[in-house]
Amino acid sequence: MYKVIIYTPQELNHSSYIQTGLFELEAQGLITVDIQLHFQSKLGRYAIEEEKLIDNMKPHPKTSFYELIDTTTGKKISFATDLYDFADQFSKVALDHCDYVFKRSYEARYVEKLPKILQQKIYPLGLCFGVRSPHQKTWRLFLLGILGSNFGIQTKLDRLLLRRWKTTWHQQWRHWKFIRGARLLSRFQSFTKAQKDLILFQTRCFEEKNQDIREIHQQRYHLIKLLQQEFPNQFRGGFIPDHFFLEKFKDAVSNVPSAPEEYLDVLKSAKIVIYTRGLANSPAWKMPEYLSQGKIIIAEPLTTELPVALENEVHLLYFHNDAEFITQINRVLTDEALGNRLSANARAYFETHVSPEKNVNRILQLMQ
């Protein structure tokens, strides 16, 4: 029998995927799970800049820490999950002190720039998304953990201390409300084949603080306008008009709900969905959500390397330019057999490789 200790993380949105997998495995009687308060900030990153390895003391909040214990022999294995968007950045604490690190945005070209002894610790995590388990034991410890660790980072004795604390409180309270409203795993496990030829692409805006985000906005805006023009009767979606929404996109506002549960209902009803990259080329949450519902996925190719690759013409259809984008959509609108095959394969991929209890069990078995 194995026991897993969850050390309360700094960030819950992404790590909820790992926690959900662990609690689901515990409910199946395969492991036991313990939660321990952890306030340490764990500062430090390795980064690849201009082909060189550097390190700094910046935070790496999307890395969470765990311990796997064989209760028969007492053997202990420490591991971390690095869910950060950037493939070229790594948690220094995780690599220096853990036996294994499972990285969401995994690209070998960056991993190969690390010292050999660190390379050997890193494995691709695969796709993940925000979700929660009904079997979760407690929320109180997770709340105390995110408050304690994030306030710790901002505690420096200077005249801006109270301002930083106030900002941190508001940020973490929003964080807490978001994760408590995360959708249950059962919502993704349930699946009914879509009956309507609806094409869905809903996305959000971010604060335009760098060129990468500006390029993402322009790409998404361009595709929304293309869909409006080429498929006016079937297209649903657009930009969500939230606090980062920009007036320049006002002719591309979404026509479907953005509340998580309502959006998932719309997703379930759509037959064809569009995928574009996440921030810093990270794998966006949309992909596992799409796969869970057996959607026909028209996607920009992923740069992230997965434990089991998503294959073009098997699980989804990739596009590289506007002409190919339109062609791929028209293919599945007219070829029912192709659409049925892609849908079945997408759902099977989710059930085998993405559903949290399956992927987390893979990780645990790899370390045993």
N, C-alpha and C positions, 0 to 999 in steps of 0.2 A: 504494500500500500504506500502511496506517496501523499505527502502533504505539501501544499504550496503556501508560502507566506507572501501576502501582498503588502508592500510598504507603501503607505498612502502617498500618492503622487502629487506633484505641483499642478497638474493639468488633468481634467477628467473627460473632456469631450472625446479625444481620440483613445485614451486608455480605457474608456468604457468598453471598447470592443474586446480587449484582453480580459478584463474583469468579467464580462458577460460569459466568455468562453469558460473561464475557471468556475464560475458559479453553476453553469450548466453541467459541467463535468462532475462537480460535487453532487448535484441533484441526481445524477445517474449512478452515484456510488463509486465512481472511478478514482476520485481523489478527495482529500479534505482540504479546506481553505481556512486560513487564519489571516486576520487583518491587523497590522501593527502601525500605530501612529509614527509618522516620520516627518520631522520638520527640517531636516538638513537641506540646504539649497542646492548642493551638488553642482557648483559652478565649474565651468571649464569646457572648452571645445577644441577639437582638432578640426582644421579646415584646410582644404586644398585651394590655394590661390596662385594663379599663374603657374600651374604645374608643380608648386612647392607646398610642402607640409608646414603649417604653422600651428601654434596653439595659443589660446588666450583664456581669459577668465570670464567670458560671457556666459550667461545662463543657457541651459538647454532643456527648457521646461517640458517638452513633449517626450522625454525619456522617463520611463517608469521602471521600478526595480522590484525584483522578486527573489525568492529562494525556494528551490525544489529540494525536498528532504525525503529520503528513503527511510520510512519509519521502521523498517526491519533491520537495516544495517547502520542507520544513522548518518549515511553519506549525505553531504550537502553540496548543492550546486547553485551558484548565484547567476542570475541572468537578468537582462534588461531588454526592454522593447523601445527602440528609437523610432518614434512616429513623426519626427520633424519633417517638414516639407523638403528640405534641401539635401540633395544626394551627396553634395561635396562637403558636408559638415557632420561631425560625429560628437557624441558625448564623451568627453575625456574621462570622466569618472567611470562611466560604464566600461570603456575599453581598458582602462587601467586596473579596474578592480573586479570586474565580473568575468565569469567563465565563458558565457555566451552573450552575444548581442544580436537581436533580431531587428533588422532595419526595414522600415516601410519603403522609403525612397532609396532603393538599392540599385547602384550602378557600378559594375565591376571596374570601370575606368577610374573611378575615384577611390574605391577600396584598395586598388593596386598601388596607390600612392602612399599607403600607410606602411609602417614597418611590418615585416612578415609575421612577427609574433602577435600583432594586433589584427592583421588580415584574417588569421585563422579563427578568430573569435566571432566574425561577422557572418550572418546568414540572412538571406532575403526573408522578410516577414510575409509578403503577399498583400492582398487588398484588405483594407479594413474600413469601418464606418462607425458612426455613433449609434449606439444601441444599448438597451438595458435588459437585464434578466429579472424575471419575477422572483427568482431564488436568491437575490442579493441579500446578504445578512443584515447589513446596517448601512445607513447613510451618514450617521453622526460622525463616525471616525473619518470618513472621506471629507466631510465639510471642515472638520477641525484640521485635517491634513493640508487642504489647499489654503486655508486661511493662515495657518502657522508658517508654512514654507514660503508663501508669497509675501507675507508681512516681514518675514525674516530677511528676504532679499532687499526690501525697501527701508530697512532700519539702519540708518546712518545718522549720527547725532549732528545735525546741522539745522539751519533755519527752515529748510524745506521738508523736514520730517513729517509734520502734520499734514501737509498738502499731499505728500506721497502716500501716506496712510489712508487719507480720504479717497484718493483715486483708486488705490488698491482695493479698498472695501467695496466701492461701486463696481469695479471690474469683476471681482470675485463673486459678488452677489449675482450679477448678470450671468456669469459662468455657471453658478449653482442652479439658477432657475432654468437655464438652458438644458443642463444635463438631467435635471429632475423631470423635464418634459420630453426626454428622449423616447423614441418609440420602442415598444417591446419587441423582442426577437420574434415572437409569434406572428407579428404583422408581416415580417419578411419571409417567414417559413410558409405562410399561407399563400397559395398561388392559384389563380384562375386564368386561363388563356384569354387574351384580349380579343374582342369581337369586332372592334371598330378600327378603321384605317386612320387612326389619329397619329400625328407626329408630334412628339413632345421635346421641347428644349427650353427649360427654365433655368435661369442663372442669376447670380447676384453681382453687385458692384463692390469693390473694395476701395479703401482710401488710396488714391493714386500717388503713392510715395516713392515709386521707382519705375523704371522703364519696363520691367517685366509685367507689372500690373497694367500699365497703359497698353501694352501690346495684347495682353489677354482681353482687355475690354474691347479693343478694336476688332480683334478676331471674332469675339462672341457677337458683337454688334453686326458685323458683316454677315455672319451666318444667319442671325435672326432676320435681317432684311432679305436675305436670299430666300429663306423659307417663306416669309410673308409673300414674296413675289411669285415663287414657283409653285407653292402649295397652299394657296390662301384658304381653301376650304378644310384642309386637314391639319394645318399647323396650330398648335397650342403652345403658349409660353412667351418668353421674352425676359427682360430684366425685372427683377423684384424691386419695387420702388421703396427701398429702405433708406437709412440715414446716410449711406454713402452713394446713393443714386445721383447720377449726374444729369443735368438738364439737356445735355447734348444727346442723350439717349431717349428723350421723351417720346419719340415715335417708335420705340421698341419696348414699351412697357408690357409686362406679362398680363395675360388675360386668364390666368388660373391662380388659385389660392397659393399662398406661401407658407401658411401654418403647416408644420410638419405632418400632422395626421391627414389634413385635407389634401396636401400635395401628394402624399402617398396614395390616396384614393384616385387622384387623377392619373398618377403614374400607372397604377394597376389597370386603368381603362385604356391606356395608349398601347398601340401595337409597335410603333417604331420610335426609337429614342436617339438623341444625338449626344455624343460625348466629346468634350474638348479637355485639354490638360488643365490641371490645377496649378496653384501658385508654384513657381520655381520648377515646373514640369513634374510636380508630384502627382501621384494617382488620386484623382478626386473621388470623394465619397459616392458620386453618381454611379460609377462603374459597378461596385458591388450591389448597390440598390437596384440598378437595371438588371444585373444578372439574376438577382433573387426573384424577380418577377418574370423571368423568361422573355425579356424584351428582344426585339430585333434591333441590334445596336449598330449604329453607323458612327464610327469613331476615328478621331485623330490617333495615330499610333502612339503607344506608350513608350517612354524611354526607360521607365522603371522595369527592372528585371524581376520576374515573379518566380516562385518555386516551380510552378507549372505554367507555361506560357499560354496566353490567350491567342488562339490561332486564327488568322484571317481566313475567311470562307468556311470556318468550322464553328467558332463561337460568336463571331461578329464579322462585320465588314469594315475594313479600314479605308480612309480616303486621304489624299495628299494635296488636293487642289479643288477648286470650285466645280469643275466639270465632273470630276470623279465623285464628289459629294452628291451632286444631283443624280448622276447615273446610278449610284448605289441605292439611293432611295427609290428611284423608279424601278430598279430590279426587284426589290422586295415587294413593291406595290403590285407588280404584275406576275411575279413567280411565287405562288402560294407554297409550293413544295420547298423552295429555298427558305422562305420565311419560317415555315414550320420546323425545318431542320435547325436553323440558327436559334430559334426560340428554345427548342428542347435541349440543345447543347449548352446554351447559356444557363438555363436552370440547373442542369446537371453539374456544370462547373461550380455554381454557387453551393450546391448541396455537398459537393465533394471537397472543395478547396477553400471556400470563403466563409461558410457559416461558422460563427465563432468557436463553437465547441469542437468542430472538425479541425480547424486550423490550429487552435491552441493545443489540442491533443497531439497533432503532428509535431509541434514544437517540443512538448514535454517528452514525447517518445524519442525524438532526435537526441535529447540530452541524457537519456537513461542508459 
